[in-house]
């Protein structure tokens, strides 16, 4: 037993546990286990019924609003587990302050994060708030709607349909983001040479429509990572990085980022890769596993996401990660995803080596595609191949450095690199 973001261990009963109750109520449920020291050693408690009553009274008297919690008493080990569920009525305050978990510690949230919690408690998004600037023009959005949706009459009614305007509050923050000019940050692109000290180009796309941010970023990408190759009488377009993957990365960065911080999406272009860092960690309620598996079901900016979908910048909600990975399916190198508390970084490597696979090898690679770790008997059952043939194919894939081997003997399993 050890502490984590979801588990806190307490040997003695002090009011400090109330900060963690606030944290778990505000973000992702968790457990506080009493009677266990910091090393995970069970010491035990006396008078558990009295302690539970004391803990309950402390929570009810100090946490506002009242959180959702319960106790589990283990009479054999003499420990108490306090289970705190993430609540709907955020923010949950202890002495007027809201808290969150930072790895194994509990810390007070800053003013921006407190505002986000308040909006969540009201079931609102930052993009829905009334824009400070109400003098907005939409020539770029109008042009895109005309071209993509054959829209003929652009009006306030169209903006209402897109949830960018209402008669009571006027334009919202989402509307200002789509306006020709705005007060928001944007995209900062740097094209490097052989090292980070050699900057070949710099593009700062701020205070302009996010449509223009998206389009101009693609223009820079095409300038450096696409080229033409002449084959006989044909002129073929080639890619150093799959454009499909880059489009998904940029579209997702724009619609999933936090817009309440004055920070740009940072794009670093190198000779062998592109790194895209987007402000804002994972949306509340989404785990790292769900994100990496392409199961995002909660948009941080649903209005932006809906309009990007209508304009065909994205194909379906929640499929961006899968589409990025699929773009690299036939190549040895793979994209990399790094998730931090306040940002997400995606790295797209240059596609220099294409996978060389036979039909049977491709079948096995497809089975191992989604991070599956399988034994040869499991692969046999899924493919119907003969054992000797499968062993030869697996040996070839290992020699080509396409798959890894875990364990040995009967415990041997295989996974895709």
Residue pairs with C-beta under 8 A, 6 or more apart in sequence:
1 7
1 9
1 33
1 36
1 40
1 42
2 9
2 40
3 9
3 38
3 40
3 104
4 103
4 104
5 28
5 30
5 101
5 103
5 104
6 28
6 29
6 30
6 31
6 101
7 30
7 31
7 32
7 33
8 17
8 20
8 30
8 31
8 32
8 33
8 104
8 106
9 32
9 33
9 36
9 37
9 38
9 40
10 17
10 32
10 33
10 34
10 35
10 36
11 34
11 35
11 36
11 37
11 38
11 43
13 34
13 51
13 54
13 55
15 58
15 62
17 32
17 34
17 55
17 82
18 58
18 59
18 62
18 63
18 94
19 94
19 99
19 106
19 108
20 30
20 32
20 84
20 99
20 101
20 106
21 32
21 59
21 63
21 67
21 69
21 82
21 84
21 92
21 94
22 63
22 67
22 92
22 93
22 94
22 97
22 98
22 99
22 106
23 30
23 99
23 100
23 101
23 106
24 30
24 32
24 67
24 84
24 85
24 86
24 101
25 63
25 67
25 68
25 84
25 85
25 86
25 87
25 90
25 92
26 86
26 87
26 90
26 91
26 92
26 98
26 99
26 100
26 109
26 117
27 86
27 100
27 101
27 284
28 86
28 101
28 284
28 285
29 83
29 84
29 85
29 86
30 83
30 84
30 101
31 81
31 82
31 83
31 84
32 81
32 82
32 84
33 79
33 80
33 81
33 82
34 45
34 51
34 55
34 79
34 80
34 81
34 82
35 42
35 43
35 44
35 45
35 77
35 78
35 79
35 80
36 42
36 43
36 79
37 43
42 77
42 78
42 79
44 77
44 78
44 79
45 51
45 78
45 79
45 80
46 78
48 73
48 75
48 78
48 80
49 73
51 80
52 71
52 73
52 80
55 71
55 80
55 82
56 71
59 66
59 67
59 69
60 66
62 94
62 95
63 92
63 93
63 94
64 92
64 93
65 87
65 89
65 92
67 84
67 85
67 87
67 92
68 84
68 85
68 87
69 82
69 83
69 84
69 85
70 82
70 83
71 80
71 81
71 82
71 83
72 80
72 81
72 83
73 79
73 80
74 80
74 81
86 285
88 121
89 121
90 98
90 117
90 118
90 120
90 121
91 98
91 109
91 114
91 117
91 118
91 121
92 98
97 108
97 109
98 108
98 109
98 113
98 114
98 117
99 106
99 107
99 108
99 109
100 106
100 107
100 109
100 113
101 107
102 341
109 117
112 260
112 261
115 260
116 126
116 258
116 260
119 125
119 126
119 129
120 284
125 300
125 301
125 302
125 303
126 173
126 258
126 259
126 260
126 301
127 172
127 173
127 174
127 177
127 259
127 301
127 302
127 303
127 304
128 163
128 172
128 173
128 174
128 303
129 172
129 173
130 169
130 170
130 171
130 172
130 173
131 170
131 171
131 172
131 173
131 175
131 176
132 176
132 183
133 171
133 176
133 179
133 182
133 183
134 170
134 171
136 171
136 175
136 176
136 179
136 180
136 181
136 182
137 179
137 180
137 181
138 154
138 159
138 178
138 179
138 180
139 180
140 178
140 180
140 209
140 211
140 212
141 178
141 179
141 209
141 211
142 151
142 154
144 211
144 311
145 151
145 154
145 158
145 311
146 152
146 154
148 310
148 311
148 312
149 310
149 311
151 158
156 165
159 165
159 171
159 175
160 166
162 303
162 306
162 307
162 310
163 172
163 174
163 303
163 306
164 171
164 172
164 174
164 175
164 178
164 303
165 171
165 172
165 175
166 172
171 179
172 303
173 259
174 301
174 303
174 304
174 307
176 182
176 183
176 184
177 184
177 209
177 210
177 259
177 304
178 209
178 210
178 211
178 307
179 209
180 208
180 209
181 207
181 208
181 209
182 207
182 208
182 209
183 207
184 206
184 207
184 259
185 206
185 259
185 261
185 262
185 263
185 264
186 204
186 205
186 206
186 207
186 208
186 210
186 213
186 264
186 265
187 203
187 204
187 205
187 206
187 213
187 216
187 217
187 250
187 264
187 265
187 267
188 203
188 204
188 205
188 206
188 264
188 265
188 266
188 267
189 201
189 202
189 203
189 204
189 205
189 217
189 220
189 267
189 269
190 199
190 201
190 202
190 266
190 267
190 268
190 269
191 199
191 200
191 201
191 202
191 220
191 224
191 269
192 198
192 199
192 200
192 268
192 269
192 270
192 271
193 199
193 200
193 271
194 271
201 220
203 216
203 220
204 264
205 212
205 213
205 216
205 217
206 264
210 254
210 304
211 311
213 254
214 250
214 251
214 254
214 313
217 250
217 267
218 243
218 246
218 247
218 250
220 269
221 241
221 243
221 246
221 269
221 274
222 243
224 240
224 269
225 239
225 240
225 241
225 243
225 246
225 269
225 274
226 237
226 238
226 239
226 240
226 243
227 237
227 238
227 240
228 235
228 236
228 237
228 238
229 235
229 236
229 237
229 238
230 236
239 351
240 350
240 351
241 273
241 274
241 348
241 349
241 350
241 351
242 327
242 328
242 348
242 351
244 323
244 327
245 323
245 324
245 327
245 328
245 335
245 348
246 274
246 348
247 313
248 314
248 320
248 323
248 324
248 327
249 276
249 320
249 324
249 346
249 348
250 265
250 267
250 276
251 308
251 313
251 314
251 320
252 278
252 314
252 320
252 321
253 265
253 276
253 278
254 265
254 304
254 308
255 299
255 300
255 301
255 304
255 305
255 308
255 314
256 278
256 280
256 283
256 296
256 299
256 300
256 301
256 305
256 344
257 265
257 278
257 279
257 280
257 300
257 301
258 279
258 280
258 300
259 301
261 279
261 280
263 279
264 279
265 276
265 277
265 278
265 279
266 275
266 276
266 277
267 274
267 275
267 276
267 277
268 274
268 275
268 276
268 277
271 350
272 349
272 350
273 347
273 348
273 349
273 350
274 347
274 348
275 345
275 346
275 347
276 345
276 346
276 347
276 348
277 343
277 344
277 345
278 343
278 344
278 345
278 346
279 342
279 343
280 300
280 342
280 343
280 344
281 339
281 340
281 341
281 342
281 343
281 344
282 288
282 291
282 339
282 344
283 296
283 298
283 299
283 300
284 298
285 298
286 296
286 297
286 298
288 339
290 296
290 297
291 321
291 337
291 339
292 321
292 337
293 321
293 322
293 370
294 318
294 319
294 320
294 321
294 322
294 323
294 325
295 318
296 317
296 318
296 320
296 321
297 317
297 318
299 305
299 317
305 314
305 317
308 314
309 315
309 316
309 317
314 320
315 323
321 337
324 335
324 346
324 348
325 334
325 335
328 334
328 335
328 351
329 369
330 354
330 355
331 351
331 353
331 354
331 355
332 353
332 354
332 355
332 401
332 402
332 417
333 349
333 350
333 351
333 352
333 353
334 349
334 417
335 346
335 347
335 348
335 349
336 346
336 347
336 349
337 344
337 345
337 346
337 347
338 344
338 345
338 346
338 347
355 365
355 402
356 400
357 365
357 402
358 393
360 383
360 385
360 389
360 393
361 393
361 396
361 397
361 402
363 383
364 379
364 383
364 390
364 393
364 394
364 397
365 397
365 402
365 403
365 416
367 374
367 379
367 382
367 383
368 374
368 403
368 414
368 415
368 416
369 416
371 415
371 416
372 415
372 416
373 406
373 413
373 414
373 415
374 382
374 413
374 414
374 415
375 411
375 412
375 413
375 414
376 387
376 390
376 391
376 394
376 412
376 414
379 385
379 390
379 394
379 414
380 387
380 390
383 390
385 393
394 403
394 414
397 403
397 414
398 405
401 417
402 416
402 417
403 414
403 415
403 416
403 417
404 414
404 415
404 416
404 417
405 412
405 413
405 414
406 412
406 413
406 414
406 415
407 413
